[in-house]
Amino acid sequence: GDTVNTASRMESNSEKNRINMSPQAHQCLKSQMPQLATESRGLIAIKGKGDIECFFLDTSDKNYACVHKFENDMLPLGFF
């Protein structure tokens, strides 16, 4: 459904080795892990969706490294 289509569009409009997020994913991430740094990409034309503000997760941020190594590389339950 719509979730799969959105995920596919986020992937196809991303850059290599970057984590691209929709506004909804960004909002969810920031509500659960506000210390993680993100970068607005501005409005991106997403096929079938129109212009959407997308975000990259800043994987160079020290807080990302801490979460990434959390308990043998397992993210907290409910992270996504």
N, CA, C and O atoms as a Tinker XYZ file with bonds, in Angstrom:
   320  protein
     1  N      0.798000   -1.184000    0.000000    73     2
     2  CA     0.000000    0.000000    0.000000    64     1     3
     3  C      0.845000    1.253000    0.000000    63     2     4     5
     4  O      1.958000    1.275000   -0.525000    81     3
     5  N      0.310000    2.273000    0.584000    73     3     6
     6  CA     0.950000    3.585000    0.583000    64     5     7
     7  C      2.288000    3.578000    1.309000    63     6     8     9
     8  O      3.217000    4.271000    0.894000    81     7
     9  N      2.401000    2.807000    2.383000    73     7    10
    10  CA     3.644000    2.754000    3.147000    64     9    11
    11  C      4.785000    2.197000    2.303000    63    10    12    13
    12  O      5.894000    2.732000    2.312000    81    11
    13  N      4.509000    1.128000    1.579000    73    11    14
    14  CA     5.525000    0.512000    0.721000    64    13    15
    15  C      5.911000    1.468000   -0.406000    63    14    16    17
    16  O      7.093000    1.597000   -0.725000    81    15
    17  N      4.939000    2.132000   -1.007000    73    15    18
    18  CA     5.225000    3.093000   -2.074000    64    17    19
    19  C      6.083000    4.243000   -1.564000    63    18    20    21
    20  O      7.035000    4.654000   -2.227000    81    19
    21  N      5.746000    4.765000   -0.378000    73    19    22
    22  CA     6.517000    5.866000    0.196000    64    21    23
    23  C      7.946000    5.417000    0.487000    63    22    24    25
    24  O      8.893000    6.146000    0.190000    81    23
    25  N      8.115000    4.232000    1.060000    73    23    26
    26  CA     9.459000    3.717000    1.354000    64    25    27
    27  C     10.274000    3.563000    0.071000    63    26    28    29
    28  O     11.460000    3.894000    0.041000    81    27
    29  N      9.645000    3.068000   -0.972000    73    27    30
    30  CA    10.324000    2.925000   -2.260000    64    29    31
    31  C     10.745000    4.277000   -2.822000    63    30    32    33
    32  O     11.848000    4.419000   -3.349000    81    31
    33  N      9.872000    5.261000   -2.711000    73    31    34
    34  CA    10.189000    6.614000   -3.199000    64    33    35
    35  C     11.308000    7.248000   -2.382000    63    34    36    37
    36  O     12.162000    7.944000   -2.931000    81    35
    37  N     11.309000    7.011000   -1.072000    73    35    38
    38  CA    12.373000    7.561000   -0.230000    64    37    39
    39  C     13.721000    6.961000   -0.648000    63    38    40    41
    40  O     14.726000    7.668000   -0.722000    81    39
    41  N     13.730000    5.659000   -0.918000    73    39    42
    42  CA    14.968000    5.003000   -1.323000    64    41    43
    43  C     15.447000    5.497000   -2.685000    63    42    44    45
    44  O     16.630000    5.788000   -2.861000    81    43
    45  N     14.539000    5.592000   -3.637000    73    43    46
    46  CA    14.942000    5.990000   -4.993000    64    45    47
    47  C     15.326000    7.462000   -5.088000    63    46    48    49
    48  O     15.997000    7.859000   -6.041000    81    47
    49  N     14.916000    8.277000   -4.122000    73    47    50
    50  CA    15.270000    9.700000   -4.124000    64    49    51
    51  C     16.372000   10.020000   -3.116000    63    50    52    53
    52  O     16.599000   11.184000   -2.784000    81    51
    53  N     17.045000    8.996000   -2.637000    73    51    54
    54  CA    18.113000    9.193000   -1.661000    64    53    55
    55  C     19.458000    9.281000   -2.375000    63    54    56    57
    56  O     19.527000    9.309000   -3.603000    81    55
    57  N     20.508000    9.323000   -1.591000    73    55    58
    58  CA    21.872000    9.268000   -2.095000    64    57    59
    59  C     22.520000    8.017000   -1.516000    63    58    60    61
    60  O     22.087000    7.497000   -0.488000    81    59
    61  N     23.558000    7.545000   -2.188000    73    59    62
    62  CA    24.253000    6.338000   -1.747000    64    61    63
    63  C     24.718000    6.483000   -0.299000    63    62    64    65
    64  O     25.307000    7.493000    0.085000    81    63
    65  N     24.439000    5.447000    0.492000    73    63    66
    66  CA    24.849000    5.363000    1.904000    64    65    67
    67  C     24.249000    6.453000    2.785000    63    66    68    69
    68  O     24.827000    6.802000    3.814000    81    67
    69  N     23.105000    6.991000    2.397000    73    67    70
    70  CA    22.413000    7.997000    3.210000    64    69    71
    71  C     21.050000    7.442000    3.609000    63    70    72    73
    72  O     20.458000    6.646000    2.881000    81    71
    73  N     20.561000    7.864000    4.762000    73    71    74
    74  CA    19.241000    7.460000    5.235000    64    73    75
    75  C     18.299000    8.630000    4.995000    63    74    76    77
    76  O     18.392000    9.659000    5.664000    81    75
    77  N     17.400000    8.469000    4.044000    73    75    78
    78  CA    16.441000    9.492000    3.637000    64    77    79
    79  C     15.122000    9.237000    4.350000    63    78    80    81
    80  O     14.661000    8.099000    4.431000    81    79
    81  N     14.520000   10.299000    4.866000    73    79    82
    82  CA    13.278000   10.136000    5.631000    64    81    83
    83  C     12.181000   11.050000    5.116000    63    82    84    85
    84  O     12.430000   12.166000    4.660000    81    83
    85  N     10.967000   10.544000    5.203000    73    83    86
    86  CA     9.777000   11.359000    4.951000    64    85    87
    87  C      9.557000   12.250000    6.172000    63    86    88    89
    88  O     10.161000   12.021000    7.220000    81    87
    89  N      8.701000   13.260000    6.048000    73    87    90
    90  CA     8.402000   14.093000    7.222000    64    89    91
    91  C      7.838000   13.281000    8.392000    63    90    92    93
    92  O      8.137000   13.568000    9.551000    81    91
    93  N      7.028000   12.275000    8.089000    73    91    94
    94  CA     6.434000   11.461000    9.151000    64    93    95
    95  C      7.496000   10.631000    9.866000    63    94    96    97
    96  O      7.480000   10.530000   11.093000    81    95
    97  N      8.420000   10.035000    9.106000    73    95    98
    98  CA     9.499000    9.258000    9.715000    64    97    99
    99  C     10.413000   10.171000   10.534000    63    98   100   101
   100  O     10.864000    9.801000   11.619000    81    99
   101  N     10.680000   11.357000   10.007000    73    99   102
   102  CA    11.518000   12.332000   10.718000    64   101   103
   103  C     10.877000   12.722000   12.042000    63   102   104   105
   104  O     11.553000   12.763000   13.071000    81   103
   105  N      9.590000   13.006000   12.025000    73   103   106
   106  CA     8.877000   13.402000   13.235000    64   105   107
   107  C      8.900000   12.271000   14.267000    63   106   108   109
   108  O      9.115000   12.520000   15.453000    81   107
   109  N      8.683000   11.049000   13.827000    73   107   110
   110  CA     8.701000    9.893000   14.726000    64   109   111
   111  C     10.091000    9.708000   15.329000    63   110   112   113
   112  O     10.227000    9.503000   16.535000    81   111
   113  N     11.123000    9.780000   14.488000    73   111   114
   114  CA    12.488000    9.627000   14.971000    64   113   115
   115  C     12.826000   10.695000   16.000000    63   114   116   117
   116  O     13.363000   10.382000   17.063000    81   115
   117  N     12.517000   11.957000   15.697000    73   115   118
   118  CA    12.861000   13.054000   16.603000    64   117   119
   119  C     12.075000   12.987000   17.914000    63   118   120   121
   120  O     12.565000   13.449000   18.945000    81   119
   121  N     10.873000   12.424000   17.892000    73   119   122
   122  CA    10.101000   12.305000   19.128000    64   121   123
   123  C     10.681000   11.226000   20.036000    63   122   124   125
   124  O     10.583000   11.324000   21.260000    81   123
   125  N     11.288000   10.194000   19.438000    73   123   126
   126  CA    11.851000    9.098000   20.229000    64   125   127
   127  C     13.336000    9.266000   20.532000    63   126   128   129
   128  O     13.817000    8.796000   21.563000    81   127
   129  N     14.055000    9.926000   19.646000    73   127   130
   130  CA    15.502000   10.094000   19.791000    64   129   131
   131  C     15.880000   11.529000   19.416000    63   130   132   133
   132  O     16.559000   11.740000   18.412000    81   131
   133  N     15.450000   12.521000   20.209000    73   131   134
   134  CA    15.663000   13.925000   19.828000    64   133   135
   135  C     17.129000   14.322000   19.726000    63   134   136   137
   136  O     17.443000   15.339000   19.108000    81   135
   137  N     18.027000   13.549000   20.313000    73   135   138
   138  CA    19.445000   13.886000   20.262000    64   137   139
   139  C     20.079000   13.599000   18.902000    63   138   140   141
   140  O     21.174000   14.087000   18.624000    81   139
   141  N     19.420000   12.825000   18.057000    73   139   142
   142  CA    19.986000   12.518000   16.747000    64   141   143
   143  C     19.870000   13.720000   15.819000    63   142   144   145
   144  O     18.836000   14.385000   15.762000    81   143
   145  N     20.941000   13.980000   15.101000    73   143   146
   146  CA    20.974000   15.115000   14.176000    64   145   147
   147  C     20.405000   14.702000   12.822000    63   146   148   149
   148  O     20.700000   13.622000   12.311000    81   147
   149  N     19.600000   15.568000   12.263000    73   147   150
   150  CA    19.051000   15.344000   10.927000    64   149   151
   151  C     19.317000   16.586000   10.087000    63   150   152   153
   152  O     19.627000   17.657000   10.609000    81   151
   153  N     19.191000   16.418000    8.790000    73   151   154
   154  CA    19.468000   17.496000    7.848000    64   153   155
   155  C     18.299000   17.603000    6.875000    63   154   156   157
   156  O     17.984000   16.645000    6.169000    81   155
   157  N     17.664000   18.756000    6.839000    73   155   158
   158  CA    16.573000   18.953000    5.888000    64   157   159
   159  C     17.148000   19.031000    4.481000    63   158   160   161
   160  O     18.151000   19.703000    4.244000    81   159
   161  N     16.511000   18.344000    3.566000    73   159   162
   162  CA    16.906000   18.389000    2.162000    64   161   163
   163  C     16.066000   19.399000    1.386000    63   162   164   165
   164  O     16.279000   19.616000    0.193000    81   163
   165  N     15.114000   20.010000    2.079000    73   163   166
   166  CA    14.194000   20.909000    1.390000    64   165   167
   167  C     13.118000   20.106000    0.681000    63   166   168   169
   168  O     12.951000   18.912000    0.930000    81   167
   169  N     12.403000   20.763000   -0.194000    73   167   170
   170  CA    11.335000   20.085000   -0.931000    64   169   171
   171  C     11.917000   19.259000   -2.065000    63   170   172   173
   172  O     12.689000   19.758000   -2.884000    81   171
   173  N     11.536000   17.989000   -2.098000    73   171   174
   174  CA    11.981000   17.058000   -3.136000    64   173   175
   175  C     10.735000   16.585000   -3.883000    63   174   176   177
   176  O      9.735000   16.222000   -3.264000    81   175
   177  N     10.798000   16.593000   -5.211000    73   175   178
   178  CA     9.678000   16.105000   -6.031000    64   177   179
   179  C      9.647000   14.578000   -5.954000    63   178   180   181
   180  O     10.545000   13.906000   -6.461000    81   179
   181  N      8.612000   14.040000   -5.320000    73   179   182
   182  CA     8.451000   12.599000   -5.142000    64   181   183
   183  C      7.330000   12.129000   -6.067000    63   182   184   185
   184  O      6.196000   12.597000   -5.977000    81   183
   185  N      7.666000   11.199000   -6.954000    73   183   186
   186  CA     6.697000   10.688000   -7.924000    64   185   187
   187  C      5.440000   10.176000   -7.218000    63   186   188   189
   188  O      5.521000    9.358000   -6.302000    81   187
   189  N      4.301000   10.659000   -7.648000    73   187   190
   190  CA     3.029000   10.229000   -7.086000    64   189   191
   191  C      2.665000   10.888000   -5.764000    63   190   192   193
   192  O      1.573000   10.666000   -5.242000    81   191
   193  N      3.573000   11.701000   -5.213000    73   191   194
   194  CA     3.338000   12.341000   -3.915000    64   193   195
   195  C      3.386000   13.866000   -4.000000    63   194   196   197
   196  O      2.792000   14.558000   -3.173000    81   195
   197  N      4.090000   14.380000   -4.994000    73   195   198
   198  CA     4.280000   15.819000   -5.094000    64   197   199
   199  C      5.555000   16.236000   -4.381000    63   198   200   201
   200  O      6.431000   15.408000   -4.132000    81   199
   201  N      5.659000   17.504000   -4.057000    73   199   202
   202  CA     6.836000   18.019000   -3.358000    64   201   203
   203  C      6.719000   17.729000   -1.864000    63   202   204   205
   204  O      5.743000   18.114000   -1.218000    81   203
   205  N      7.723000   17.048000   -1.328000    73   203   206
   206  CA     7.744000   16.666000    0.082000    64   205   207
   207  C      9.079000   17.098000    0.674000    63   206   208   209
   208  O     10.127000   16.906000    0.056000    81   207
   209  N      9.045000   17.684000    1.880000    73   207   210
   210  CA    10.296000   17.982000    2.561000    64   209   211
   211  C     10.886000   16.671000    3.078000    63   210   212   213
   212  O     10.266000   15.969000    3.877000    81   211
   213  N     12.079000   16.357000    2.614000    73   211   214
   214  CA    12.759000   15.130000    3.024000    64   213   215
   215  C     13.925000   15.479000    3.945000    63   214   216   217
   216  O     14.399000   16.615000    3.977000    81   215
   217  N     14.370000   14.478000    4.686000    73   215   218
   218  CA    15.436000   14.664000    5.662000    64   217   219
   219  C     16.439000   13.531000    5.553000    63   218   220   221
   220  O     16.075000   12.392000    5.259000    81   219
   221  N     17.709000   13.851000    5.792000    73   219   222
   222  CA    18.750000   12.845000    5.938000    64   221   223
   223  C     19.076000   12.715000    7.417000    63   222   224   225
   224  O     19.081000   13.706000    8.148000    81   223
   225  N     19.348000   11.490000    7.856000    73   223   226
   226  CA    19.893000   11.256000    9.183000    64   225   227
   227  C     21.390000   11.519000    9.094000    63   226   228   229
   228  O     22.059000   10.992000    8.205000    81   227
   229  N     21.919000   12.326000   10.002000    73   227   230
   230  CA    23.350000   12.648000   10.009000    64   229   231
   231  C     24.100000   11.522000   10.713000    63   230   232   233
   232  O     24.195000   11.501000   11.941000    81   231
   233  N     24.629000   10.591000    9.930000    73   231   234
   234  CA    25.308000    9.431000   10.501000    64   233   235
   235  C     26.728000    9.759000   10.970000    63   234   236   237
   236  O     27.396000    8.902000   11.548000    81   235
   237  N     27.196000   10.985000   10.729000    73   235   238
   238  CA    28.508000   11.386000   11.237000    64   237   239
   239  C     28.407000   11.936000   12.659000    63   238   240   241
   240  O     29.425000   12.147000   13.318000    81   239
   241  N     27.178000   12.169000   13.130000    73   239   242
   242  CA    26.948000   12.711000   14.467000    64   241   243
   243  C     27.326000   11.679000   15.530000    63   242   244   245
   244  O     27.017000   10.496000   15.384000    81   243
   245  N     27.998000   12.123000   16.604000    73   243   246
   246  CA    28.433000   11.209000   17.666000    64   245   247
   247  C     27.259000   10.474000   18.308000    63   246   248   249
   248  O     27.418000    9.330000   18.733000    81   247
   249  N     26.087000   11.102000   18.389000    73   247   250
   250  CA    24.926000   10.443000   18.987000    64   249   251
   251  C     24.447000    9.275000   18.134000    63   250   252   253
   252  O     23.960000    8.281000   18.673000    81   251
   253  N     24.579000    9.377000   16.802000    73   251   254
   254  CA    24.200000    8.269000   15.929000    64   253   255
   255  C     25.089000    7.062000   16.212000    63   254   256   257
   256  O     24.602000    5.933000   16.271000    81   255
   257  N     26.387000    7.293000   16.387000    73   255   258
   258  CA    27.314000    6.193000   16.656000    64   257   259
   259  C     26.929000    5.472000   17.943000    63   258   260   261
   260  O     27.039000    4.249000   18.021000    81   259
   261  N     26.482000    6.210000   18.946000    73   259   262
   262  CA    26.069000    5.594000   20.220000    64   261   263
   263  C     24.839000    4.726000   20.032000    63   262   264   265
   264  O     24.785000    3.618000   20.566000    81   263
   265  N     23.850000    5.200000   19.288000    73   263   266
   266  CA    22.624000    4.429000   19.048000    64   265   267
   267  C     22.925000    3.228000   18.173000    63   266   268   269
   268  O     22.399000    2.141000   18.409000    81   267
   269  N     23.767000    3.413000   17.163000    73   267   270
   270  CA    24.090000    2.329000   16.230000    64   269   271
   271  C     24.748000    1.151000   16.947000    63   270   272   273
   272  O     24.557000    0.004000   16.542000    81   271
   273  N     25.509000    1.409000   17.990000    73   271   274
   274  CA    26.195000    0.348000   18.729000    64   273   275
   275  C     25.406000   -0.133000   19.945000    63   274   276   277
   276  O     25.910000   -0.933000   20.733000    81   275
   277  N     24.183000    0.344000   20.101000    73   275   278
   278  CA    23.345000    0.021000   21.254000    64   277   279
   279  C     23.111000   -1.483000   21.349000    63   278   280   281
   280  O     22.580000   -2.093000   20.421000    81   279
   281  N     23.502000   -2.070000   22.455000    73   279   282
   282  CA    23.267000   -3.485000   22.758000    64   281   283
   283  C     23.464000   -4.397000   21.560000    63   282   284   285
   284  O     22.496000   -4.900000   20.990000    81   283
   285  N     24.708000   -4.608000   21.181000    73   283   286
   286  CA    25.051000   -5.520000   20.089000    64   285   287
   287  C     24.347000   -5.168000   18.786000    63   286   288   289
   288  O     23.825000   -6.036000   18.086000    81   287
   289  N     24.347000   -3.894000   18.481000    73   287   290
   290  CA    23.773000   -3.379000   17.229000    64   289   291
   291  C     22.265000   -3.524000   17.128000    63   290   292   293
   292  O     21.716000   -3.461000   16.028000    81   291
   293  N     21.578000   -3.718000   18.255000    73   291   294
   294  CA    20.124000   -3.788000   18.240000    64   293   295
   295  C     19.559000   -2.435000   18.650000    63   294   296   297
   296  O     19.955000   -1.895000   19.683000    81   295
   297  N     18.657000   -1.883000   17.875000    73   295   298
   298  CA    18.011000   -0.633000   18.217000    64   297   299
   299  C     16.906000   -0.880000   19.235000    63   298   300   301
   300  O     16.336000   -1.970000   19.271000    81   299
   301  N     16.594000    0.114000   20.064000    73   299   302
   302  CA    15.530000   -0.062000   21.054000    64   301   303
   303  C     14.195000   -0.460000   20.409000    63   302   304   305
   304  O     13.873000   -0.024000   19.304000    81   303
   305  N     13.440000   -1.280000   21.107000    73   303   306
   306  CA    12.125000   -1.696000   20.639000    64   305   307
   307  C     11.266000   -0.469000   20.381000    63   306   308   309
   308  O     11.213000    0.437000   21.213000    81   307
   309  N     10.607000   -0.431000   19.259000    73   307   310
   310  CA     9.753000    0.700000   18.918000    64   309   311
   311  C     10.515000    1.850000   18.285000    63   310   312   313
   312  O      9.949000    2.924000   18.083000    81   311
   313  N     11.810000    1.645000   17.963000    73   311   314
   314  CA    12.605000    2.723000   17.374000    64   313   315
   315  C     12.017000    3.180000   16.050000    63   314   316   317
   316  O     11.978000    4.376000   15.759000    81   315
   317  N     11.560000    2.222000   15.248000    73   315   318
   318  CA    10.970000    2.587000   13.970000    64   317   319
   319  C      9.492000    2.618000   14.162000    63   318   320
   320  O      8.753000    2.903000   13.220000    81   319
